[in-house]
Amino acid sequence: MREIGSLQGGNLPTPRSPAAGVCRSCGSALEMPGDYCLSCGSSQTKLLGCLLRSEGATLLMLDAEGRELSTDFVKSYLHLYERDSIEYQISLRNFLELVVDRIHRKRPKLVALFAESHELAQIRRLIPFDVKFFGLGNAVGLQSVRCELLKLLKISGLERVETSPNKKLGGAHSTIIGERRGYNIILRLAECHYVKKIVPGRIKAKGAAATGGGVALKITRADERGNLRALLSEGSSVQEIFIVTTAPNKELGELVAEELKKLL
């Protein structure tokens, strides 16, 4: 059973009326705003935010310009059953499948997923589109989802570098402090598609008082050209790491920095 209803309580907003929209490519009628057009095969929704809670799923659709097309709500009936019962598991499965079905009719380029629990987060395996998972927690509201979608929209326009991570390492200084641990941290940064090149700098001493501690990396703010600087440290040693990104300016460089921090 599927139900679109009013969202009451908490941070969940009341969804907009699912009035029929039209395809902006061919003008064909759509059953719901943001739906994929079956007449001409064009996608109206570029990014879709999915906020999963035990009471239901809130979906937020944005077009390629960042305009909000609609919000949608799929109600959950999990509260009707004991958590350890077979009925609960069946209800959970049906709920997740209904959410996936609602997402599929939009054919988004990317789904930003926020989930209240691990059992709800398993929907990742069912969604047939690229999914960016933002972690667990029930404190996220729709405004936070909207902000993350707008960030993703900005960063999605950047050039992507498909080179393997180890080929992005360069520069005159081949030594990386922390040995294998330090090298693996650098490789993690190089996995980001918006990183062109990583150049290890000179190794310096922090000072006599700065001893002890494991390998750690801190990313500093982006410069005006969108490139980043990081500090890799171990014990009393510190090494500058220069990160060349595909970001053309400081604003987008900061968004790349946020993506890199999530990889650490």
Secondary structure, 3 states (H helix, E strand, C coil): CCCCCCCCCCCCCCCCCCCCEECCCCCCEECCCCCCCCCCCCCCCCEEEEEEECCEEEEEEECCCCCEEEEEEEECCHHHCCCCCHHHHHHHHHHHHHHHHHHHCCCCCEEEEEECCHHHHHHHHCCCCEEEEEEECCCCCHHHHHHHHHHHHHHHCCCCCCCCHHHHECCCCCCCCCHHHHHHHHHHHHCCCCEEEEEEEEEEECCCCCCCCCCEEEECCCCCCCCEEEEEEECCEEEEEEEEECCCCHHHHHHHHHHHHHHC
